[in-house]
Amino acid sequence: MKVCWNLTNLCNENCFYCFRELHESARSIDDNLVIIDALKDLSITSITYAGGEPLIYPELEKLLIYASSLGIKNNIITNGRNLTLDNLDLYLPHIEKLTFSVDSPNDYVNGRIGRGLDHYRHIRAILPEIKKRYPSVIIEINSVANKEHLGELEFMFESLCSEIAIYGLKKWKISRFCPLRGYALERKDRFILSDEEFSEIEKMHSDIPSPFSISVRNTDSIEENLIISPNGKLKKTTNGEEEVLIDDLVQFSKEKALKIGGFYV
């Protein structure tokens, strides 16, 4: 089983359509190591670290190393801003897949939607070194399709083909804007797509020749995922509503350890 761990609610960008948790703080490194124990007990085999921005979490490297030691695969979804030539070696040796969140190659559009003017240029600049040092790491791109910049998808595809695919891009995932929580819920009228608009996106990208695979995902794809919130709740989404499966994974792990004769101090 796989889980997406929204490790922190903090982010160094301000995307106006983001559905990160706004009112939960990250747990301590000690608590999060216990959460990994709980995930192992729950037969989780793969963790995708997201956020917020997971590279803001100061102890991410420790979590990656510990999860790997338990046989759990690690993936990261990042805006890339905190990934530099100086810290690639902290994270990339311990991950299987690196996914960049990119919605436009256009500086003006990135500034308008809250990503920042140099967002795309920074990712494009760092990819050659990633490919050189860690050629086995899978590279993917995530984009959010929303009403504000529908026209960017065609421009995005051209840029990925000409500027990113040469560094081993495996998949471009286009996800329909989802007003699940946070800013996305507050601003849904501004960004939400009609069924007809989303259908056109699906048609446009269903059979297009491409050097990488393209996956267009509707909002129901979120319901396939197990999610961990920053404060350690295990959740899933059903019919657009979040359901808490385990209220506190740290407490869950401690109680299970006590039942089998273990203890925590």
Residue pairs with C-beta under 8 A, 6 or more apart in sequence:
1 42
1 43
1 44
1 45
1 46
1 226
2 44
2 45
2 46
2 47
2 48
2 225
2 226
3 39
3 44
3 46
3 47
3 48
3 225
3 226
3 227
3 228
3 234
4 47
4 48
4 50
4 77
4 225
4 226
4 227
4 228
5 35
5 47
5 48
5 49
5 50
5 227
5 228
6 20
6 21
6 50
6 51
6 52
6 227
6 228
6 229
6 230
7 26
7 32
7 49
7 50
7 51
7 52
7 54
7 57
7 60
7 63
7 230
8 25
8 26
8 51
8 52
8 53
8 54
8 56
8 57
8 230
9 20
9 21
9 22
9 23
9 24
9 25
9 26
9 51
9 52
9 230
10 26
10 51
10 52
10 53
10 56
11 18
11 20
11 51
11 52
11 53
11 56
11 79
12 53
12 56
12 79
12 81
12 82
13 53
13 79
13 81
13 114
13 115
13 116
13 119
14 114
15 103
15 113
15 114
15 115
15 144
15 183
16 113
16 114
16 148
16 183
16 187
16 190
16 191
17 113
17 144
17 146
17 148
17 177
17 183
17 184
17 187
17 190
17 191
18 114
18 182
18 183
18 184
19 178
19 179
19 180
19 181
19 182
19 183
19 184
19 185
20 51
20 52
20 181
20 182
20 183
21 52
21 181
21 182
21 229
21 230
22 181
22 182
22 183
24 229
24 230
24 231
25 230
25 231
26 32
26 57
26 230
26 231
27 35
27 230
27 231
27 232
27 250
29 58
29 59
29 62
29 63
31 232
31 250
32 59
32 63
32 232
33 62
33 63
33 66
34 249
34 250
34 253
34 254
34 264
35 228
35 232
35 249
35 250
35 253
36 47
36 63
36 66
36 67
36 70
36 72
37 70
37 253
38 246
38 249
38 250
38 252
38 253
38 256
39 47
39 67
39 72
39 249
40 70
40 71
40 72
41 253
41 256
42 234
44 72
44 226
45 71
45 72
45 73
46 72
46 73
46 74
46 75
46 96
47 67
47 72
47 73
47 74
47 75
48 75
48 76
48 77
48 97
48 99
49 57
49 60
49 63
49 64
49 74
49 75
49 76
49 77
50 76
50 77
51 57
51 77
51 230
52 230
53 78
53 79
53 81
53 82
54 60
54 76
54 77
54 78
55 76
55 78
55 81
55 82
55 83
55 91
56 82
57 63
60 91
61 90
61 91
61 94
64 74
64 91
64 94
64 95
65 94
67 73
67 74
67 94
68 74
68 94
73 96
74 94
74 95
74 96
75 95
75 96
75 97
75 98
75 99
76 91
76 95
76 97
76 98
76 99
77 99
77 100
77 101
77 142
78 98
78 99
78 100
78 101
79 100
79 101
79 115
79 119
80 100
80 101
80 119
80 122
80 123
80 126
81 116
81 119
81 122
83 91
83 126
84 126
85 126
85 129
88 126
88 129
88 130
88 133
88 134
89 133
92 98
92 130
92 133
92 134
92 137
93 134
95 137
96 137
96 138
97 137
97 138
97 139
97 140
98 130
98 137
98 138
98 139
98 140
99 139
99 140
99 141
99 142
99 173
100 123
100 139
100 140
100 141
100 142
101 141
101 142
101 143
101 144
102 119
102 120
102 123
102 141
102 142
102 143
102 156
103 109
103 110
103 113
103 115
103 143
103 144
103 149
103 152
103 156
104 110
104 113
104 115
104 120
104 149
104 152
104 155
104 156
105 120
105 155
105 156
105 159
105 163
106 120
106 152
106 155
107 117
107 118
107 120
107 121
108 117
109 149
109 152
110 116
110 117
110 119
110 120
111 117
112 148
113 148
113 149
120 159
124 163
124 164
127 139
127 164
127 167
128 167
130 137
130 139
130 167
131 139
131 167
131 168
135 168
138 168
138 170
139 167
139 168
139 169
139 170
140 169
140 170
140 171
140 172
140 173
141 160
141 164
141 169
141 171
141 172
141 173
142 173
142 175
143 153
143 156
143 172
143 173
143 174
143 175
144 175
144 176
144 177
145 153
145 174
145 175
145 176
145 177
145 193
145 198
145 201
145 216
146 177
146 191
146 192
146 193
147 177
147 190
147 191
147 192
147 193
147 197
148 190
148 191
150 193
150 197
150 201
153 174
153 201
153 204
153 205
154 204
157 172
157 205
157 208
157 210
160 169
160 172
160 212
161 210
161 211
165 211
165 212
169 211
169 212
170 212
170 213
171 212
171 213
171 214
171 215
172 210
172 212
172 213
172 214
172 215
173 214
173 215
173 217
174 201
174 205
174 214
174 215
174 216
174 217
175 217
175 221
176 193
176 198
176 201
176 216
176 217
176 218
176 219
177 184
177 191
177 192
177 193
178 184
178 219
178 222
179 185
179 187
179 188
179 191
179 192
180 222
180 237
180 240
180 242
181 242
184 191
193 201
198 218
201 216
202 216
205 214
205 216
206 216
208 214
219 240
222 237
223 236
223 237
223 238
223 239
225 236
225 237
226 234
226 235
226 236
226 245
227 234
227 235
227 236
227 237
227 242
228 234
228 235
228 249
229 235
231 248
232 248
232 249
232 250
233 244
233 246
233 247
233 248
233 249
234 244
234 245
234 246
234 249
235 242
235 243
235 244
235 245
236 242
236 243
236 245
237 243
246 252
254 264
257 263
257 264
